[in-house]
Amino acid sequence: MLDVGFQLSYVAVAGIILIHPQVYGLWKPKWFVLDKLWSLTAVSIAAQVATFPLGIYYFHQFPNYFLLSNWIVIPAVSVILPMGMLMISFAWLPEVYVFIELIVYTCIRWLGKLISWISELPMSTVSQLEISMIELLVIYAIISSLVAFFFTRRFKMVLIALGLGCILQTSRLSESVRNTNQNLMTMYSAPGLDVMDFVRGRSIVSYMESESTSEKQIQYHISPFRSALNATVVNDSSSLQTVCIQNGLFVLNLKDSLEILSEMKAVDILHIQARTIQRVDQILALTEPEVVVLSPNLEWKVRSYWKSKCNKLGYVCHDLKNDGAYVRET
């Protein structure tokens, strides 16, 4: 039940069963070809209405060209699935099996190319969308109320949908007010990334190891969290300096060079990026950190050693790889 693919498949089928007849019944084309195209469109709309809340919740985007994609995908799948079953049936006859396999492979390959082409069209998606679990449930309650109206023709269902819409809008406005007054810092737990965000209101000052960070990684691992905060980066994502002072926090990013320690006083956060286990006791004694944060890119041996030392000496230790992102209000 918790698998995203299962949830999307389940609600898509439910949407097609419940919503498709209502959408298809809105228009009765006289021409056969037009009727089939309208039926295909109705299926696409029904599936999209049922799945778009989950798509926003998990993937934070909405596909603008879903009708165009489904006009291609649905007929293609109608061919690929029977051909796949036929291919299995003739597994005992190699010559026929190979021929059918070639057809299926060619269909899938061209389907993938066409979908990739659509995804690269201008404005193919609305991205950086964010809803909470409660908002997800409210949206589905609105959809359910409207579906119930089409089945029962009871205007009460529309009033319920409108009431739920008001609740949803109130939730969004409340969240917007909270975001305006937010003050926090975040260190992310994504593999291969060393990124630190300081958030003040709707503005983010970001620091990262630019050499190891790609824009694709940022979009996949970090942008959804920034979208949830309704905040945008206002600087050019400066390189992660050894010392960062933002939002009243003193952060020491300890890299391979330990020379900075000779001039160091107590810090709020000690961020360990150095792949060394030397002088750990001395480092902790000199910096006296409130919390030690271990980079997700450290080897298991290094992280284990730092955690054992912190536990022994009474320091709080946060392992980004195992404990998730470190978020602190400032």
C-alpha positions in Angstrom: 0.0 0.0 0.0 2.9 2.4 0.7 4.5 1.8 -2.7 4.0 4.9 -4.9 3.5 2.8 -8.1 0.8 0.8 -6.5 -1.0 3.9 -5.2 -0.9 5.6 -8.6 -2.1 2.4 -10.4 -4.9 1.9 -7.9 -6.3 5.5 -8.0 -5.8 5.6 -11.9 -8.0 2.5 -12.3 -10.5 3.9 -9.8 -10.6 7.2 -11.7 -11.2 5.5 -15.0 -14.0 3.4 -13.6 -15.8 6.2 -11.7 -14.9 9.4 -13.6 -14.6 8.2 -17.3 -18.3 7.5 -17.8 -19.2 10.9 -16.4 -16.7 12.8 -18.7 -17.5 10.7 -21.8 -21.2 11.3 -21.3 -20.7 15.1 -21.7 -20.5 14.8 -25.4 -21.7 12.2 -28.0 -19.8 12.6 -31.3 -21.6 11.2 -34.3 -18.5 10.2 -36.3 -16.8 6.9 -35.3 -13.2 8.2 -35.4 -14.1 11.3 -33.4 -16.0 9.2 -30.9 -13.0 6.9 -30.3 -10.7 10.0 -29.9 -13.1 11.5 -27.4 -13.3 8.2 -25.5 -9.5 8.2 -25.3 -9.5 11.8 -24.2 -12.1 11.0 -21.5 -9.9 8.1 -20.2 -6.9 10.5 -20.0 -8.8 13.1 -18.2 -10.3 10.6 -15.7 -6.9 9.1 -15.0 -5.2 12.5 -14.6 -7.9 13.8 -12.2 -7.5 10.7 -10.1 -3.7 10.8 -10.0 -2.6 14.4 -10.1 -2.8 14.9 -6.3 -0.4 12.0 -5.7 1.8 13.3 -8.5 2.1 16.7 -6.8 2.6 15.1 -3.4 5.4 12.8 -4.4 6.9 14.4 -7.5 6.0 18.1 -7.0 5.0 18.7 -10.6 2.1 18.6 -13.0 2.4 17.4 -16.6 0.8 20.1 -18.9 0.8 17.8 -21.9 -0.8 14.8 -20.3 -3.4 14.6 -23.1 -0.8 14.5 -25.8 1.2 11.8 -23.9 -1.9 9.7 -23.2 -3.0 9.8 -26.8 0.3 8.1 -27.6 0.7 5.8 -24.5 -2.8 4.3 -24.3 -2.9 3.0 -27.9 0.7 1.9 -27.6 0.0 -0.1 -24.4 -3.1 -1.6 -26.0 -0.7 -3.1 -28.6 2.3 -3.9 -26.4 0.5 -5.8 -23.7 -1.3 -8.3 -26.0 1.9 -8.7 -28.0 3.8 -9.4 -24.8 1.3 -12.1 -23.8 1.6 -13.5 -27.3 5.4 -13.5 -27.0 5.2 -15.6 -23.8 2.8 -18.0 -25.4 5.2 -18.7 -28.3 8.3 -19.1 -26.0 8.5 -22.7 -27.1 8.9 -21.7 -30.7 12.2 -19.6 -31.0 11.6 -18.2 -34.5 8.2 -16.8 -33.7 9.3 -15.7 -30.2 12.2 -13.7 -31.6 10.0 -12.0 -34.2 7.4 -10.9 -31.7 10.1 -9.8 -29.3 11.5 -7.5 -32.0 8.1 -5.9 -32.5 7.6 -5.4 -28.8 11.1 -4.0 -28.3 10.7 -1.6 -31.2 7.3 -0.3 -29.9 8.7 0.2 -26.4 11.8 2.0 -27.7 9.8 4.4 -29.9 7.3 5.0 -27.2 10.1 6.0 -24.8 11.5 8.3 -27.5 8.2 10.0 -28.0 7.5 10.5 -24.3 11.0 11.9 -23.9 10.4 14.3 -26.7 7.1 15.5 -25.1 8.8 16.0 -21.8 11.4 18.2 -23.4 8.8 20.5 -25.0 8.7 24.1 -23.6 6.5 24.4 -20.4 6.0 20.6 -20.4 5.5 20.6 -16.6 4.6 23.0 -13.8 7.3 22.2 -11.2 8.1 23.0 -7.6 4.5 22.3 -6.4 4.0 21.2 -2.8 1.1 19.9 -0.7 1.0 18.3 2.7 -0.5 15.0 3.5 -3.6 16.7 5.0 -4.0 18.8 1.9 -3.6 15.7 -0.2 -6.5 14.1 1.7 -8.6 17.2 1.4 -8.1 17.4 -2.4 -9.2 13.7 -2.7 -12.2 14.5 -0.5 -13.1 17.3 -2.9 -12.8 15.0 -6.0 -14.9 12.3 -4.2 -17.6 14.9 -3.4 -17.8 16.0 -7.1 -17.9 12.4 -8.3 -20.7 11.7 -5.8 -22.6 14.7 -7.2 -22.4 13.3 -10.8 -23.8 10.0 -9.5 -26.5 11.3 -7.2 -27.2 14.7 -8.6 -27.5 16.0 -5.1 -26.4 19.6 -4.8 -25.3 19.0 -1.2 -22.2 17.3 -2.6 -21.2 20.5 -4.4 -21.6 22.4 -1.2 -19.4 19.9 0.6 -16.7 20.3 -2.1 -16.9 24.1 -1.8 -16.5 23.9 2.0 -13.5 21.6 1.6 -12.1 24.0 -0.9 -12.3 26.8 1.6 -10.5 24.6 4.2 -7.8 23.9 1.7 -7.4 27.6 0.8 -7.3 28.5 4.5 -4.6 25.9 5.1 -2.5 27.4 2.2 -2.9 30.9 3.5 -1.9 29.8 7.0 1.2 28.1 5.6 2.1 31.2 3.6 2.0 33.3 6.8 4.2 30.8 8.6 6.7 30.8 5.7 7.0 34.6 5.9 8.2 34.4 9.5 10.4 31.3 9.2 14.1 31.3 10.3 16.0 28.0 9.9 19.1 26.3 8.5 19.2 23.0 6.7 21.9 20.5 5.9 20.8 17.9 3.4 21.3 14.2 3.5 21.3 13.5 -0.3 24.1 11.2 -1.5 27.0 13.0 -3.2 25.8 16.4 -2.0 27.2 18.9 0.5 24.6 21.7 0.6 23.7 24.0 3.4 20.7 26.4 3.2 20.0 29.4 5.6 16.4 30.4 5.3 15.0 33.7 6.4 11.4 34.3 5.5 11.1 33.6 1.8 14.8 34.0 1.0 17.5 31.3 1.0 21.3 31.9 1.2 22.8 28.6 0.0 26.3 27.2 0.2 27.5 24.0 -1.6 30.4 22.1 -2.8 30.0 23.2 -6.4 32.5 20.7 -7.9 30.4 17.7 -6.7 26.9 19.1 -7.2 24.9 19.1 -10.4 21.8 21.0 -11.2 19.9 17.7 -11.7 20.8 16.6 -8.2 19.6 19.9 -6.8 16.3 19.7 -8.6 15.7 16.1 -7.5 16.9 16.1 -3.9 16.7 19.7 -2.7 14.2 21.8 -4.7 11.1 20.0 -3.3 12.1 21.0 0.3 12.7 24.6 -0.8 9.3 24.6 -2.5 7.7 23.4 0.7 9.2 26.4 2.4 7.9 28.6 -0.4 11.4 30.2 -0.5 13.9 30.9 -3.3 17.7 31.1 -3.4 18.8 34.8 -3.5 22.5 34.2 -4.0 24.5 32.3 -6.6 24.9 29.3 -4.3 28.4 30.2 -3.0 31.0 27.6 -2.4 30.9 26.0 1.0 33.4 28.1 3.0 35.3 26.8 6.0 33.4 29.2 8.2 29.8 30.2 7.7 28.0 32.8 9.9 24.3 33.2 9.0 21.1 33.6 10.9 23.0 33.9 14.2 24.7 30.5 13.7 28.5 29.9 13.6 29.1 26.9 11.4 32.6 25.4 10.9 32.9 23.1 7.8 35.9 21.0 8.6 37.6 19.9 5.4 40.9 18.1 4.9 43.0 21.0 6.1 43.0 21.4 9.9 45.1 24.6 10.1 42.0 26.7 10.8 41.7 25.0 14.2 44.6 27.0 15.7 42.4 30.2 15.4 39.1 28.6 16.2 36.8 29.2 19.2 33.6 27.6 20.2 31.1 26.9 17.3 27.5 26.2 17.1 27.7 23.4 14.4 30.8 21.4 13.5 30.2 20.0 10.0 32.7 17.1 9.3 33.7 16.8 5.7 37.3 15.7 6.3 37.9 12.0 5.7 40.3 11.7 8.6 40.0 10.3 12.1 43.1 12.0 13.4 43.0 14.5 16.3 39.3 14.0 16.9 39.6 14.6 20.7 41.5 17.8 20.0 39.1 19.1 17.4 36.1 18.6 19.7 38.0 20.2 22.7 38.9 23.3 20.6 35.5 23.9 18.9 33.2 22.8 21.7 30.3 22.3 19.2 26.6 22.2 20.2 26.2 19.5 17.6 28.5 17.6 15.2 27.0 17.0 11.8 28.6 14.2 9.6 28.6 14.7 5.8 26.7 11.9 3.9 29.8 11.5 1.7 32.0 10.2 4.5 33.0 6.6 4.5 31.3 4.3 7.0 34.5 3.8 9.0 35.0 7.6 9.4 31.3 8.2 10.4 31.4 5.3 12.9 34.6 6.6 14.5 33.2 10.2 14.9 29.9 8.9 16.3 31.7 6.7 18.9 33.9 9.6 20.0 31.0 12.0 20.3 29.0 9.6 22.4 32.0 8.9 24.6 32.7 12.6 25.1 29.1 13.7 25.5 28.6 15.6 22.2 25.4 15.5 20.1 26.1 13.9 16.8 23.9 13.9 13.7 24.7 11.6 10.8 23.2 13.0 7.6 23.4 9.6 5.9 21.5 7.6 8.5 19.5 10.3 10.4 18.3 12.4 7.4 18.6 16.1 6.9 19.6 18.3 9.8 17.1 21.1 10.2 17.4 23.7 13.0 15.3 26.8 13.7 17.3 29.9 14.4 
